Amino acid sequence: MRPGLPPLFLVLVLAITSRPQEQLRKESYNLSWNKFSGFWYILAIATDQGLCRAEDKRKLGASWWRFTRQAQLKVVIAFSRSRGCQSHTAILRKDKKAVFRNTLRGIKAFRVLSTDYSYGVVYVRLGRAGREYKSLLLFSRQTMSSFLKIKAFMDAAEVLELLENATVLPKDASCANTILP
């Protein structure tokens, strides 16, 4: 490796040029929601909304999930925005096996595509007023991730046609720490 090239650059090049999965796994059908519940860092995002452009303001996101007995998922999510760190809470209801929704809040689909409970690749489809957006998020219990987990995220982003707008977030956890339990 040439001096001056960051190791993350090499990881991203390898992930992008590797062959993607032919189909997205539907691992969430067999998911243990009790194991999946808890605090997560958001290490990467791929979206068709153009949210990844403000490079100087990006920080790790965070999320806190809790699955209830009523087949509901309470999700708190925090992201760094132009007006600082902002968090949002939504209660999602289980619909059609492992897809969660809250159409009143504009969340049409929220599904875990793959996980080993130390990381998760999550697909989110949002929509209101005739417009739809899709996003893919890489969650991790730690502020760093392995090559294989980033590759799983990049593969899913390519299948969903979101790879062009995929971004690995810097390790600044100041926004993420605002919702720590």
N, C-alpha and C positions, 0 to 999 in steps of 0.2 A: 504494500500500500504506500502511496506517495505521502510524504510529509505534508501536513496541512489538511488532508481529507479527513473529516470526522468519521468515526466508526459507524455512526448512524446512517451516513450516506451510503456506505457499502451495504449495510443491512437492507436499506430501502431499495437499492438497485437490484440486489439478489431477490428480494421479495417480488418486485415488479416483473422481473424477467423470468421468474419461475412459472411453471405451468399451473394455472388456476384449477380449482376443483370444478368438475363438470356441473355439479349441482350443489346448491346450498344444503347442508345437513339440517335436519329437523330434530336436533337433539333435545329440544325443549319438551317434546312429548314424554320423555322419560326423566325429566328434570326433577330433582328433589328441591322444592322451593324453600324448605327449611334450611338446607345447606347453602342455597344461593342468597338468602336474605342477609342483610348487613351492609356494611360500608364498602364502597368501591371507588377507586380513582378512575377517571376517564382519561386514558392515555392517548387516544387517537380518535379522529372523527373523519368521516367521509360523507359528503352531503351534496345534494343538487341545489342547495339554497345559497351558496356563496358565503357561508359564515366564516370560512377559514382564511380570509384575506388580510385581516388586521394583524399582521405578524407581531408587531410590537406590543400588542395587548393580550396575546394568547397566554394562557396558563392551564395547568391541569384542571380538568373539571372533576366533579365528584358526584356521587349518588348514594343514597341510602334507601334500601328496599326492605319492605316487610310484607310477608304474605299472611293474609288473615284466613280464618276458618270459613269465612263466607265466600271463598274463591275470589278474593280481591287482593290486589297488589298495590300497596301504598308506595309511591316513588317520590323521593325528594331529590332534585337535581340542581347542581350549582355550576354555573359557567361564568367566565370572565367576559364581560361585554364592554361596550364603549363607556357605559356609565358605572363601571366597576363590577364587582362580583354580585351576581343576582341568582337567587334560588327560587325554584318553583316546586309546588307540591301537586300531585295528582293521584286520585284513587282510580285504579284501572280494574275493570271487571273481566273475568275470564270468559272467553267466547271461543267456540270451535276449538276444543282441545287446548292447545298451548298458546293461543294468541289472546293478548289482553287489549282492551279498548276503553276509551272514554270519549265518545263522539261529541259530547257536550263541550269538552275541552279541546276538540280537534285532533285527538289521538286515535287514528284509525287502526293502527296495528303496532304492537309492541311484542317482539318475539326474540327469545334467546336462540341464536343459530348454533353456537357451539360453546362448550365450557368444560373445564375440569375442576371448577369451583375455586381456582386461584386466578382464573381469567374468564372473560366471557365476551363473545362477539354478539352484539344485540342490534337487531334491525328495528327501526322506528319509521312508521309512515304517518305523516301529519297531513291534515287538510281542512280547509274552510273556504267557504265562498267560491266553490268551484276550482280551487287551486290545490294541488297536492305536492308534497315534498317527501323525499325519502332520505334517511340518514342511517349511517352505520357507525356504531360506537365500539371501541375496544375498552373493556373494563378490566381492572386488575386490583388485587388486594394490596399491591405494593406500587410504588411510584415508578418502577421500571418493569420491563417485560422482556421475555426471551425472543430470539429470532423466530422460532416456530410460532409463537403467538402473534407476532406482528405479521408473519407470513399468512396465517389463517385469516387475519383481518384484511390484508391486502387482496388475498384470493377472493374473499367474499365481496369486497369493494369492486373488484373487476367484474364478477358475475352480475352484480347489481348496476353496473355501468356508472360507478361513482369514483373509480380510481383516479381520474383526472383531478378531483377535488379532495383527495385524501391528505390528511395532515397528521403527523405525529406531534403532539403538544410538548412544549418544553417542560422540564421537571420542576417548575415553580408551583409549589402546592399551596400558596397563600390563599387562593380562592377555595381550593378543595377543603382546607382546614376549617372553613367557616361552618361546615355542617358535620364535623366530626362528632360522634356520639359522646 
